[in-house]
Amino acid sequence: MLNLRALHNFIKIVEFGSISRAADHLHLAQPALSNQLAVLETDLGAKLFNRSSQGVQPTEAGMILYRHAQALLAHAEEACKQVKAATSSLSGTVSIGMPGSILEFLGVPLLKRLRREFPDIRPNISANQSTYLGELLMNERIDIAITYENLNGKGFNSKLLAVEELYFVVLGEPSERQLNDEKHISLKEVAEYPLLLPAHPYIGRILIEEAAARAGVKLNVISEINTAGALREAAAAGLGATILAWSGIAQYSSRDGIIIRPITPSLKRRIWFYVSDLLPLSSAAKATALIIPSLFDELAAAHAWRGFTPSRPEVRSGEDTR
């Protein structure tokens, strides 16, 4: 096996025409360089130099090796450059907007992954209502949007990250508090409760009302609240029932008295990933954009997100994603 260091030193002997001058240049003892050359000739089974009182001249075999050695070292140097470029620490700020319920699940895992793989990337993660994320992205106030909303029209690259199920949430009566969370509740039964729901045009409200219309039931909406955190707290306080995804209620799933039940027919909403199709992403944003889908897969594999199914289609540019 040819040694790159030995080839480098061999090239210097050819270029200086002298083992002693090459040794001086390389800061090596002449006997050490001569011994290295002898080993190289033994390994190749060929005489590489003709020696004389004036110095050394490469043989035909030596010239063949000289040409190949130059090419090999050039390739090795280029390989090192490319590896260093691929593994060099990216730096810069990347701004990511997402609903608060997703941030509660994704925020810490995303920070941990970035800290481990790209410690010089500075993430700026904000909780935003889904309805505003498209505007923030178009106005260059964020680099990446994770949203429940369908950002129709050109100007975005999109990925469907996941589909998550919505659950009925209510503070139960003492007699109900042992109710199995796996027991389904129908939309007709849901309509019997006073409901706290997000206002229009939130995608959750639209999905719920479309499902109710298909089931032929009228919902009893007593209040509209536009954040998952406020909805779950209001339900936990016994002010009414609500409908939320697991990402908005997981930390309260074991609270005394809270009942969480799947709905029949099931209500599901999509989680979308968007970047601008009009402006190039920075290297930091590109690295972060590659990490996010894998985090969704990890959350699903760990069964940390109930009613959650990751989805990995191709990127789609500027098309209707509903």
HUPEPE-V992940 format. One record per helix or strand of 2 or more residues. SS is the DSSP state (~ for helix, > for strand). FROM is the first residue (numbers start at 1). LEN is the number of residues. Records with the same first field share a line. If there is no record, write none. Layout:
SS=FROM-LEN / FROM-LEN
//
This chain:
~=4-13 / 19-8 / 30-15 / 60-28 / 100-18 / 130-9 / 174-3 / 187-4 / 203-13 / 228-9 / 246-3 / 250-3 / 283-19
>=49-4 / 55-4 / 92-7 / 121-7 / 144-4 / 156-16 / 185-2 / 194-4 / 220-5 / 241-5 / 258-7 / 268-9 / 308-3 / 316-2
//
